[in-house]
Amino acid sequence: MKTKDIKILLVDDEPDILEIVSYNLSSEGYEVFTAKNGVEGVAKAKKKTPHLIILDVMMPEMDGIEACEIIRSTPGLENTIITFLTARGEDYSQVAGFDAGADDYITKPIKPKVLVSKVKALLRRLKEEKADVEDIVKVGNIVINREEYKIVNNGEEIVLPRKEFELLSLLTSKPNKVFKREVILDKVWGNEVVVGGRTIDVHIRKLREKIGDDHFKTVKGVGYKFVL
């Protein structure tokens, strides 16, 4: 995919941030859209279907966490990369952000060149996920469509947030294999994101609720496995 074909949505209530960041990303050749609050950001995400969304956390009308949750549950936006652009004092919200479906955090203040590099790294992740993978996989009664980010369980279509989908896809790639926590962190979250074991546990709990508790087994002190 060429740079000019990549769409990025920037959502922030600070006009200076919108201007500076959009200018630097546009200078790299990306197609950039902006929104000044969460409500406007959700509407524009549904209309433009961006490849990457950069969300501020603290915004009027609707904060970034709520906006992220809505975007993640919207059909057609399951494979959109979402990263928060947040002030250092908002570190407390990182767990909430990841639970809402975010892929990464970028901390303010950040130099424009560093931000552009982070964006390029995030977009490379999207390309890597699309390469050399079978689009449709059937495991028991579960059908996983990696191209469309869709899950069908016993004939019922289920919409999963991005990280839940990737975690399920990883575990079902080798049923009955125990995936260690460090492997899950590396494969699903990547080396750029620092998350704790609790984040994995939260995502497993959500998958148990949606797919079925019997499919996910905890190997204490090691990790998780998917069983048929």
DOSE-50960 format. One record per residue (C-alpha): residue number from 1; x, y, z; residue in one letter. Coordinates in nm, 3 decimals, always signed. Example, Ala and Ser with C-alpha at 12.3 -4.5 7.8 and 13.67 -1.06 7.14 Angstrom:
! DOSE-50960
@seq 1; east +1.230; north -0.450; up +0.780; type A
@seq 2; east +1.367; north -0.106; up +0.714; type S
This chain:
! DOSE-50960
@seq 1; east +0.000; north +0.000; up +0.000; type M
@seq 2; east +0.137; north +0.339; up -0.102; type K
@seq 3; east +0.173; north +0.618; up +0.155; type T
@seq 4; east -0.078; north +0.839; up -0.027; type K
@seq 5; east -0.341; north +0.565; up +0.011; type D
@seq 6; east -0.306; north +0.548; up +0.391; type I
@seq 7; east -0.569; north +0.742; up +0.585; type K
@seq 8; east -0.499; north +0.876; up +0.933; type I
@seq 9; east -0.755; north +1.033; up +1.167; type L
@seq 10; east -0.627; north +1.269; up +1.438; type L
@seq 11; east -0.867; north +1.348; up +1.724; type V
@seq 12; east -0.766; north +1.616; up +1.976; type D
@seq 13; east -0.929; north +1.920; up +2.135; type D
@seq 14; east -0.611; north +2.131; up +2.113; type E
@seq 15; east -0.599; north +2.329; up +1.784; type P
@seq 16; east -0.218; north +2.355; up +1.799; type D
@seq 17; east -0.183; north +1.976; up +1.823; type I
@seq 18; east -0.421; north +1.924; up +1.531; type L
@seq 19; east -0.231; north +2.174; up +1.318; type E
@seq 20; east +0.124; north +2.059; up +1.398; type I
@seq 21; east +0.062; north +1.685; up +1.386; type V
@seq 22; east -0.158; north +1.693; up +1.076; type S
@seq 23; east +0.101; north +1.911; up +0.898; type Y
@seq 24; east +0.386; north +1.671; up +0.972; type N
@seq 25; east +0.188; north +1.360; up +0.874; type L
@seq 26; east +0.056; north +1.526; up +0.558; type S
@seq 27; east +0.415; north +1.621; up +0.469; type S
@seq 28; east +0.497; north +1.249; up +0.471; type E
@seq 29; east +0.227; north +1.190; up +0.212; type G
@seq 30; east -0.049; north +1.049; up +0.434; type Y
@seq 31; east -0.412; north +1.152; up +0.390; type E
@seq 32; east -0.498; north +1.315; up +0.724; type V
@seq 33; east -0.838; north +1.396; up +0.873; type F
@seq 34; east -0.898; north +1.577; up +1.201; type T
@seq 35; east -1.167; north +1.599; up +1.466; type A
@seq 36; east -1.181; north +1.819; up +1.776; type K
@seq 37; east -1.365; north +1.587; up +2.017; type N
@seq 38; east -1.467; north +1.226; up +2.068; type G
@seq 39; east -1.815; north +1.260; up +1.919; type V
@seq 40; east -1.681; north +1.416; up +1.601; type E
@seq 41; east -1.398; north +1.162; up +1.596; type G
@seq 42; east -1.635; north +0.863; up +1.606; type V
@seq 43; east -1.849; north +1.010; up +1.328; type A
@seq 44; east -1.548; north +1.079; up +1.108; type K
@seq 45; east -1.400; north +0.733; up +1.175; type A
@seq 46; east -1.723; north +0.569; up +1.056; type K
@seq 47; east -1.731; north +0.791; up +0.747; type K
@seq 48; east -1.362; north +0.776; up +0.644; type K
@seq 49; east -1.259; north +0.424; up +0.766; type T
@seq 50; east -0.899; north +0.526; up +0.846; type P
@seq 51; east -0.608; north +0.284; up +0.873; type H
@seq 52; east -0.479; north +0.460; up +1.186; type L
@seq 53; east -0.653; north +0.673; up +1.450; type I
@seq 54; east -0.459; north +0.894; up +1.693; type I
@seq 55; east -0.681; north +0.975; up +1.992; type L
@seq 56; east -0.639; north +1.224; up +2.272; type D
@seq 57; east -0.764; north +1.091; up +2.608; type V
@seq 58; east -0.907; north +1.398; up +2.780; type M
@seq 59; east -1.158; north +1.568; up +2.548; type M
@seq 60; east -1.493; north +1.745; up +2.587; type P
@seq 61; east -1.828; north +1.579; up +2.500; type E
@seq 62; east -1.672; north +1.230; up +2.480; type M
@seq 63; east -1.329; north +1.125; up +2.604; type D
@seq 64; east -1.086; north +0.910; up +2.408; type G
@seq 65; east -1.156; north +0.592; up +2.608; type I
@seq 66; east -1.527; north +0.597; up +2.526; type E
@seq 67; east -1.459; north +0.693; up +2.166; type A
@seq 68; east -1.215; north +0.402; up +2.133; type C
@seq 69; east -1.473; north +0.154; up +2.267; type E
@seq 70; east -1.735; north +0.274; up +2.017; type I
@seq 71; east -1.492; north +0.264; up +1.726; type I
@seq 72; east -1.377; north -0.086; up +1.820; type R
@seq 73; east -1.737; north -0.215; up +1.820; type S
@seq 74; east -1.812; north -0.062; up +1.479; type T
@seq 75; east -1.819; north -0.309; up +1.186; type P
@seq 76; east -1.552; north -0.223; up +0.933; type G
@seq 77; east -1.320; north -0.061; up +1.188; type L
@seq 78; east -1.201; north -0.380; up +1.360; type E
@seq 79; east -0.864; north -0.373; up +1.184; type N
@seq 80; east -0.801; north +0.000; up +1.234; type T
@seq 81; east -0.494; north +0.071; up +1.446; type I
@seq 82; east -0.573; north +0.300; up +1.741; type I
@seq 83; east -0.312; north +0.478; up +1.949; type T
@seq 84; east -0.365; north +0.732; up +2.224; type F
@seq 85; east -0.173; north +1.061; up +2.225; type L
@seq 86; east -0.173; north +1.155; up +2.590; type T
@seq 87; east -0.004; north +1.376; up +2.847; type A
@seq 88; east +0.241; north +1.218; up +3.091; type R
@seq 89; east +0.007; north +1.287; up +3.382; type G
@seq 90; east -0.255; north +1.060; up +3.229; type E
@seq 91; east -0.049; north +0.740; up +3.261; type D
@seq 92; east -0.313; north +0.603; up +3.500; type Y
@seq 93; east -0.546; north +0.560; up +3.203; type S
@seq 94; east -0.321; north +0.327; up +3.005; type Q
@seq 95; east -0.480; north +0.007; up +3.135; type V
@seq 96; east -0.827; north +0.147; up +3.064; type A
@seq 97; east -0.711; north +0.243; up +2.717; type G
@seq 98; east -0.577; north -0.101; up +2.633; type F
@seq 99; east -0.892; north -0.261; up +2.774; type D
@seq 100; east -1.095; north -0.037; up +2.544; type A
@seq 101; east -0.905; north -0.175; up +2.245; type G
@seq 102; east -0.610; north +0.061; up +2.195; type A
@seq 103; east -0.295; north -0.072; up +2.028; type D
@seq 104; east -0.042; north +0.174; up +2.165; type D
@seq 105; east +0.025; north +0.495; up +2.361; type Y
@seq 106; east +0.222; north +0.798; up +2.244; type I
@seq 107; east +0.315; north +1.040; up +2.521; type T
@seq 108; east +0.301; north +1.420; up +2.494; type K
@seq 109; east +0.508; north +1.623; up +2.448; type P
@seq 110; east +0.669; north +1.453; up +2.150; type I
@seq 111; east +0.890; north +1.589; up +1.873; type K
@seq 112; east +0.725; north +1.580; up +1.528; type P
@seq 113; east +0.998; north +1.358; up +1.377; type K
@seq 114; east +0.963; north +1.108; up +1.661; type V
@seq 115; east +0.585; north +1.104; up +1.618; type L
@seq 116; east +0.620; north +1.037; up +1.246; type V
@seq 117; east +0.857; north +0.747; up +1.324; type S
@seq 118; east +0.607; north +0.602; up +1.572; type K
@seq 119; east +0.331; north +0.627; up +1.313; type V
@seq 120; east +0.544; north +0.448; up +1.054; type K
@seq 121; east +0.618; north +0.170; up +1.303; type A
@seq 122; east +0.248; north +0.126; up +1.379; type L
@seq 123; east +0.160; north +0.110; up +1.011; type L
@seq 124; east +0.433; north -0.150; up +0.951; type R
@seq 125; east +0.259; north -0.366; up +1.209; type R
@seq 126; east -0.056; north -0.353; up +1.001; type L
@seq 127; east +0.133; north -0.463; up +0.690; type K
@seq 128; east +0.305; north -0.747; up +0.873; type E
@seq 129; east -0.025; north -0.883; up +0.999; type E
@seq 130; east -0.160; north -0.904; up +0.646; type K
@seq 131; east +0.141; north -1.088; up +0.506; type A
@seq 132; east +0.160; north -1.464; up +0.466; type D
@seq 133; east -0.148; north -1.558; up +0.671; type V
@seq 134; east -0.440; north -1.776; up +0.572; type E
@seq 135; east -0.745; north -1.553; up +0.544; type D
@seq 136; east -1.009; north -1.796; up +0.671; type I
@seq 137; east -0.942; north -2.061; up +0.937; type V
@seq 138; east -1.191; north -2.308; up +1.089; type K
@seq 139; east -1.124; north -2.443; up +1.437; type V
@seq 140; east -1.402; north -2.664; up +1.568; type G
@seq 141; east -1.724; north -2.462; up +1.545; type N
@seq 142; east -1.534; north -2.134; up +1.516; type I
@seq 143; east -1.458; north -1.970; up +1.181; type V
@seq 144; east -1.195; north -1.694; up +1.186; type I
@seq 145; east -1.180; north -1.452; up +0.894; type N
@seq 146; east -0.852; north -1.269; up +0.935; type R
@seq 147; east -0.901; north -1.046; up +0.633; type E
@seq 148; east -1.236; north -0.906; up +0.753; type E
@seq 149; east -1.166; north -0.942; up +1.128; type Y
@seq 150; east -1.481; north -1.150; up +1.174; type K
@seq 151; east -1.557; north -1.443; up +1.401; type I
@seq 152; east -1.844; north -1.690; up +1.351; type V
@seq 153; east -1.910; north -1.916; up +1.650; type N
@seq 154; east -2.172; north -2.189; up +1.603; type N
@seq 155; east -2.321; north -1.993; up +1.314; type G
@seq 156; east -2.339; north -1.665; up +1.509; type E
@seq 157; east -2.123; north -1.373; up +1.398; type E
@seq 158; east -1.931; north -1.205; up +1.680; type I
@seq 159; east -1.756; north -0.868; up +1.655; type V
@seq 160; east -1.437; north -0.862; up +1.862; type L
@seq 161; east -1.214; north -0.565; up +1.943; type P
@seq 162; east -0.880; north -0.578; up +1.764; type R
@seq 163; east -0.669; north -0.719; up +2.047; type K
@seq 164; east -0.927; north -0.981; up +2.144; type E
@seq 165; east -0.936; north -1.093; up +1.780; type F
@seq 166; east -0.557; north -1.114; up +1.759; type E
@seq 167; east -0.534; north -1.304; up +2.087; type L
@seq 168; east -0.800; north -1.554; up +1.975; type L
@seq 169; east -0.629; north -1.588; up +1.636; type S
@seq 170; east -0.297; north -1.663; up +1.807; type L
@seq 171; east -0.433; north -1.922; up +2.051; type L
@seq 172; east -0.640; north -2.101; up +1.786; type T
@seq 173; east -0.343; north -2.116; up +1.546; type S
@seq 174; east -0.221; north -2.416; up +1.749; type K
@seq 175; east -0.501; north -2.570; up +1.961; type P
@seq 176; east -0.385; north -2.732; up +2.286; type N
@seq 177; east -0.048; north -2.555; up +2.268; type K
@seq 178; east +0.036; north -2.353; up +2.577; type V
@seq 179; east +0.135; north -1.999; up +2.482; type F
@seq 180; east +0.356; north -1.836; up +2.741; type K
@seq 181; east +0.266; north -1.489; up +2.862; type R
@seq 182; east +0.579; north -1.334; up +2.713; type E
@seq 183; east +0.499; north -1.490; up +2.375; type V
@seq 184; east +0.144; north -1.354; up +2.387; type I
@seq 185; east +0.272; north -1.006; up +2.472; type L
@seq 186; east +0.521; north -1.017; up +2.186; type D
@seq 187; east +0.284; north -1.156; up +1.922; type K
@seq 188; east -0.029; north -0.959; up +2.013; type V
@seq 189; east +0.100; north -0.634; up +2.161; type W
@seq 190; east +0.449; north -0.615; up +2.015; type G
@seq 191; east +0.770; north -0.483; up +2.163; type N
@seq 192; east +0.661; north -0.119; up +2.145; type E
@seq 193; east +0.389; north -0.153; up +2.406; type V
@seq 194; east +0.451; north -0.212; up +2.775; type V
@seq 195; east +0.160; north -0.398; up +2.931; type V
@seq 196; east +0.126; north -0.618; up +3.236; type G
@seq 197; east -0.014; north -0.964; up +3.288; type G
@seq 198; east -0.345; north -0.816; up +3.397; type R
@seq 199; east -0.407; north -0.689; up +3.044; type T
@seq 200; east -0.381; north -1.045; up +2.907; type I
@seq 201; east -0.611; north -1.173; up +3.182; type D
@seq 202; east -0.874; north -0.910; up +3.101; type V
@seq 203; east -0.873; north -1.003; up +2.732; type H
@seq 204; east -0.895; north -1.376; up +2.812; type I
@seq 205; east -1.189; north -1.310; up +3.044; type R
@seq 206; east -1.371; north -1.122; up +2.769; type K
@seq 207; east -1.304; north -1.403; up +2.519; type L
@seq 208; east -1.441; north -1.657; up +2.767; type R
@seq 209; east -1.759; north -1.453; up +2.796; type E
@seq 210; east -1.804; north -1.428; up +2.418; type K
@seq 211; east -1.666; north -1.759; up +2.286; type I
@seq 212; east -1.712; north -1.997; up +2.578; type G
@seq 213; east -1.528; north -2.058; up +2.904; type D
@seq 214; east -1.442; north -2.421; up +2.823; type D
@seq 215; east -1.222; north -2.323; up +2.527; type H
@seq 216; east -0.965; north -2.126; up +2.728; type F
@seq 217; east -0.746; north -2.297; up +2.984; type K
@seq 218; east -0.508; north -2.127; up +3.223; type T
@seq 219; east -0.174; north -2.294; up +3.288; type V
@seq 220; east -0.078; north -2.135; up +3.616; type K
@seq 221; east +0.250; north -1.950; up +3.607; type G
@seq 222; east +0.295; north -2.017; up +3.236; type V
@seq 223; east +0.018; north -1.886; up +3.011; type G
@seq 224; east -0.294; north -1.993; up +2.821; type Y
@seq 225; east -0.408; north -2.247; up +2.564; type K
@seq 226; east -0.714; north -2.297; up +2.344; type F
@seq 227; east -0.885; north -2.638; up +2.359; type V
@seq 228; east -1.162; north -2.784; up +2.143; type L
